Amino acid sequence: MKEDLIADIWTLIVEHIPEKSRKDVASDFINTLMDYGIKENVLESLQGVDPYLDTAIEYVIDGEELDEDEDEDEDYSYNRDED
């Protein structure tokens, strides 16, 4: 899916979402895109479209980096216990 199409979809729907719900909807929107295989670099290119979308993108990207770091720590801990 092209970045501009995703941005246009978000811009269209966000106008119909109450302000208090936009943070949660943005998070759900980004998570859904990720579930459908939209790559991280595509999500990064969406930054600047909307502040709620920016926050959701940053959270997903930072969260993935943390998960990868935790996996490495777990592998290290596991290997230490074997010695």
C-alpha positions in Angstrom: 0.0 0.0 0.0 1.4 3.4 -0.9 2.3 5.9 1.8 0.1 8.6 0.3 -2.9 6.3 0.2 -2.5 5.4 3.9 -2.0 9.1 4.8 -5.2 10.0 2.8 -7.2 7.3 4.5 -6.1 8.5 8.0 -6.7 12.2 7.1 -10.2 11.3 5.9 -11.2 9.3 9.0 -9.5 11.3 11.7 -11.9 14.2 11.0 -14.8 12.0 12.1 -13.2 10.7 15.3 -13.8 12.6 18.6 -10.6 14.2 19.9 -10.6 12.1 23.0 -10.5 8.9 21.0 -7.9 9.8 18.4 -4.9 8.4 20.3 -6.5 5.0 20.7 -7.7 4.9 17.1 -4.3 5.9 15.8 -2.7 3.1 17.8 -5.2 0.6 16.5 -4.7 1.9 12.9 -0.9 1.5 13.0 -1.2 -1.9 14.7 -3.6 -3.0 11.9 -1.2 -1.8 9.2 1.6 -3.8 10.9 -0.6 -6.9 11.1 -1.2 -6.6 7.4 2.5 -6.5 6.7 3.1 -2.8 6.2 6.8 -2.3 6.7 8.4 -0.1 9.3 10.0 2.3 6.7 6.5 2.9 5.3 5.2 3.8 8.7 8.2 6.1 9.3 7.3 7.9 6.1 3.9 8.7 7.5 5.3 10.8 10.3 4.2 14.4 10.1 0.7 13.5 8.8 -0.9 13.8 12.2 0.4 14.2 15.8 -1.7 11.2 17.0 -0.4 9.1 14.2 3.2 10.2 14.9 2.9 9.1 18.6 1.4 5.7 17.5 4.2 5.2 15.0 6.9 6.1 17.5 5.4 3.8 20.1 5.3 0.8 17.7 8.8 1.4 16.4 10.3 2.0 19.8 8.3 -1.0 21.2 9.7 -3.3 18.5 13.3 -2.2 19.3 12.7 -2.9 23.0 11.3 -6.3 22.2 14.3 -7.2 20.1 16.7 -6.0 22.9 14.7 -8.1 25.5 15.0 -11.2 23.3 18.8 -10.7 23.1 18.9 -10.4 26.9 16.8 -13.5 27.3 19.2 -15.4 25.0 22.1 -14.2 27.0 20.5 -15.2 30.3 19.6 -18.6 28.9 23.1 -19.3 27.7 24.6 -18.2 31.0 22.5 -20.7 32.9 23.8 -23.5 30.8 27.4 -23.0 31.9 
